[in-house]
């Protein structure tokens, strides 16, 4: 069963075909039907099958896991969410991602939180909720960094870069790509490094230049909405904003609610990210 420990590293260093070949060897061999090794085997096989385009086989492996194993559950739910999203069942994937995040928050383990936030980011990206997706990817990368998981952090930063590109945040794309490059190189993840180089060229073509793009909803905010949004991005609470601008707290809350609706975000973290990417794009344009 030690070959299970080589499965993901083989994918990272050699690519999909060698990893899939090893996965086939593992599934053909006798393996434990219960216990920690069984859970680990199903997780890694599910990951590799899903990543190599065999989504149904990946989901079948994950479905066979013990649903009561609290250590495995957040990982299983996160992988199921990401794989299910690729089948087009976005509503079900969204439910699984929410369950993964709840389970990971219950454990408080950074590695589990990283997987849960990344899965949430992938599902939200398919729902075109890009600002929220980018916020979750950034949070996931932070948790993987805390957990000391450089390859997972790099994968999540690469995911974040793709989302920033869709937001037109060119400088953030460059930052995340640069961090991912460094992490892959340090971990010896040669195949992922090559994939990242190709992705970098694709993202350079994808990312629209300039923060004040025609039709950008941030540019359409009223002066007061923009002022309050900038203060939210600066970390102020509603009460602090109200005191600074000599407004009632209810008025501030009403402005923030309208701003959320206009920008298509659902949290202060996503609003902060949206304002930051807008300003970064404007700086690049200047």
C-alpha positions in Angstrom: 0.0 0.0 0.0 3.0 2.3 0.1 2.4 2.9 -3.6 -0.6 5.0 -2.5 1.8 7.5 -1.0 3.5 7.9 -4.4 0.3 8.5 -6.4 -0.1 12.3 -6.1 3.7 13.0 -6.2 3.8 11.0 -9.5 1.0 13.2 -10.9 2.8 16.3 -9.8 6.2 15.3 -11.1 5.5 13.1 -14.1 2.0 13.9 -15.3 -1.4 12.4 -15.8 -0.5 9.2 -17.8 2.1 7.8 -15.4 -0.2 8.7 -12.4 -3.2 7.0 -14.1 -1.1 3.9 -14.8 -0.1 3.7 -11.1 -3.8 4.2 -10.1 -4.8 1.3 -12.3 -2.1 -0.9 -10.7 -3.4 0.0 -7.2 -7.0 -0.7 -8.1 -6.1 -4.1 -9.6 -4.2 -5.1 -6.4 -5.7 -6.3 -3.2 -6.2 -3.4 -0.8 -7.7 -2.9 2.7 -11.5 -2.5 2.7 -11.7 -0.5 5.9 -9.6 1.7 8.1 -7.3 4.6 7.5 -5.3 3.1 4.6 -8.6 2.4 2.8 -9.7 5.9 3.2 -6.4 7.3 2.1 -6.4 5.0 -1.0 -9.9 6.1 -2.0 -9.1 9.8 -1.6 -6.0 9.7 -3.7 -7.5 7.4 -6.3 -10.5 9.7 -6.5 -8.2 12.7 -6.9 -6.2 11.1 -9.7 -9.1 9.6 -11.6 -11.0 13.0 -11.5 -7.9 14.9 -12.5 -7.2 12.6 -15.5 -10.8 13.0 -16.8 -12.2 9.8 -15.3 -14.7 11.7 -13.2 -17.2 8.9 -12.7 -14.5 6.5 -11.5 -13.2 9.2 -9.1 -16.7 9.8 -7.7 -17.2 6.0 -7.3 -14.1 5.7 -5.2 -15.1 8.6 -3.0 -18.6 7.3 -2.6 -17.2 4.1 -1.1 -15.6 5.8 1.8 -16.7 5.6 5.4 -18.9 8.6 5.9 -18.3 8.6 9.6 -14.5 9.1 9.5 -14.1 12.7 10.7 -10.5 12.9 9.5 -11.3 11.9 6.0 -14.8 13.5 5.6 -13.7 17.1 4.8 -11.3 15.9 2.1 -13.9 13.5 0.6 -16.6 16.2 0.5 -14.2 18.8 -1.1 -13.1 16.3 -3.8 -16.7 15.3 -4.4 -17.7 18.9 -4.8 -15.0 19.7 -7.3 -15.6 16.6 -9.3 -19.4 16.9 -9.3 -19.1 20.5 -10.5 -17.4 19.3 -13.7 -20.4 17.0 -14.5 -22.7 20.1 -14.6 -24.5 19.3 -11.4 -23.5 22.7 -9.9 -26.3 22.8 -7.4 -25.3 19.5 -5.9 -21.6 20.5 -6.0 -22.5 23.7 -4.2 -24.1 21.7 -1.4 -21.1 19.4 -1.1 -18.7 22.4 -1.0 -20.7 24.0 1.8 -20.7 20.7 3.7 -16.9 20.4 3.2 -16.3 23.9 4.5 -18.5 23.3 7.5 -16.7 20.1 8.3 -13.3 21.7 7.9 -14.2 24.6 10.1 -15.4 22.1 12.7 -12.0 20.5 12.8 -10.1 23.8 12.5 -7.2 22.0 10.6 -5.5 24.3 8.1 -5.0 21.5 5.5 -8.6 20.6 5.5 -9.7 24.2 5.3 -7.4 24.7 2.3 -9.1 21.9 0.4 -12.6 23.1 1.4 -12.0 26.7 0.3 -10.4 25.6 -3.0 -13.4 23.3 -3.8 -15.7 26.2 -3.0 -13.8 28.4 -5.3 -14.0 25.9 -8.2 -17.8 25.5 -7.7 -18.4 29.2 -7.5 -16.3 29.8 -10.6 -18.7 27.6 -12.6 -21.6 29.7 -11.3 -19.9 32.8 -12.6 -19.5 34.2 -9.1 -15.9 35.1 -9.8 -15.3 37.6 -7.0 -16.5 35.1 -4.3 -14.5 32.3 -6.0 -11.3 34.3 -5.9 -11.8 35.2 -2.2 -12.1 31.5 -1.4 -9.1 30.6 -3.5 -7.0 33.2 -1.7 -8.3 31.9 1.7 -7.4 28.4 0.6 -3.9 29.3 -0.4 -3.4 31.0 3.0 -4.5 27.8 4.9 -2.2 25.6 2.8 0.7 27.9 3.6 -0.1 27.6 7.3 -0.3 23.8 6.9 3.1 23.7 5.2 1.7 22.1 2.0 3.6 23.9 -0.8 2.2 22.0 -3.8 -1.4 22.3 -2.6 -0.7 26.0 -2.0 0.7 26.4 -5.5 -2.2 24.6 -7.1 -4.6 26.9 -5.2 -2.6 30.0 -6.2 -2.8 28.8 -9.8 -6.6 28.5 -9.4 -6.6 32.0 -7.9 -4.6 33.4 -10.9 -7.2 32.1 -13.3 -9.9 33.8 -11.4 -8.0 37.1 -11.1 -7.6 37.0 -14.9 -11.3 36.8 -15.3 -11.6 39.8 -13.1 -9.0 41.7 -15.1 -6.6 42.0 -12.2 -3.4 41.6 -14.2 -1.0 42.4 -11.3 -2.7 39.8 -9.0 -2.4 37.2 -11.8 1.4 37.9 -12.0 1.8 37.7 -8.3 0.0 34.4 -7.9 1.7 32.8 -10.9 5.1 33.9 -9.5 4.4 32.4 -6.1 3.1 29.2 -7.7 6.3 28.9 -9.8 8.5 29.2 -6.7 6.5 26.7 -4.8 6.5 24.1 -7.6 10.2 24.5 -8.2 11.0 24.0 -4.5 8.9 20.9 -4.3 10.3 19.4 -7.5 6.9 19.3 -9.1 8.3 19.4 -12.6 5.2 18.4 -14.6 3.1 21.0 -12.7 5.8 23.6 -13.4 5.5 22.9 -17.1 1.7 23.0 -17.0 1.9 26.4 -15.1 4.1 27.8 -17.9 1.4 26.9 -20.5 -1.3 28.3 -18.2 0.7 31.5 -17.8 0.6 32.1 -21.5 -3.1 31.4 -21.7 -3.9 33.7 -18.8 -1.8 36.5 -20.3 -4.1 36.4 -23.3 -7.2 36.0 -21.3 -6.8 38.8 -18.8 -8.4 42.1 -20.0 -6.1 45.1 -19.5 -7.2 48.0 -17.4 -9.3 48.4 -14.2 -11.8 50.9 -15.6 -13.2 48.6 -18.3 -16.3 49.7 -20.0 -19.3 48.3 -18.0 -17.2 47.4 -14.9 -19.8 47.5 -12.1 -17.3 49.1 -9.7 -17.1 52.1 -12.0 -20.9 52.3 -11.9 -21.1 52.7 -8.1 -22.2 56.1 -6.8 -19.7 58.3 -5.0 -21.1 57.4 -1.6 -21.2 53.6 -2.4 -17.6 53.8 -3.6 -16.5 55.7 -0.5 -18.1 53.2 1.8 -16.8 50.2 -0.2 -13.3 51.6 0.1 -13.7 51.9 3.8 -15.0 48.3 4.0 -11.9 47.2 2.0 -9.8 49.2 4.5 -11.1 46.9 7.3 -13.5 49.3 9.0 -16.7 48.0 10.7 -20.1 49.4 9.8 -20.2 51.3 13.1 -16.7 52.8 12.4 -17.8 53.8 8.9 -21.0 55.4 10.2 -19.0 57.5 12.8 -16.4 58.6 10.2 -19.0 59.7 7.6 -21.5 61.0 10.2 -24.2 58.6 9.0 -26.5 56.2 10.8 -25.4 52.6 10.9 -28.6 51.6 9.0 -27.7 54.0 6.2 -24.3 52.4 6.0 -25.8 48.9 5.9 -28.2 49.9 3.2 -25.3 51.3 1.0 -23.3 48.1 1.6 -26.3 45.9 0.7 -26.8 47.8 -2.6 -23.1 47.5 -3.3 -23.1 43.8 -2.7 -26.0 43.5 -5.2 -24.3 45.7 -7.9 -21.0 43.8 -7.7 -22.4 40.4 -7.3 -20.6 39.6 -4.1 -21.9 38.1 -0.8 -19.2 38.9 1.8 -17.0 41.7 3.0 -13.9 39.6 2.0 -15.2 39.3 -1.6 -16.0 43.0 -1.7 -12.5 43.9 -0.5 -11.0 41.6 -3.2 -13.3 43.2 -5.8 -12.2 46.7 -4.9 -8.5 45.7 -4.7 -8.6 44.1 -8.2 -10.3 47.2 -9.6 -7.8 49.6 -8.2 -4.9 47.3 -9.3 -6.2 47.2 -12.8 -6.7 51.0 -12.9 -3.0 51.4 -11.8 -1.9 49.1 -14.6 -3.9 51.2 -17.0 -2.2 54.3 -15.9 
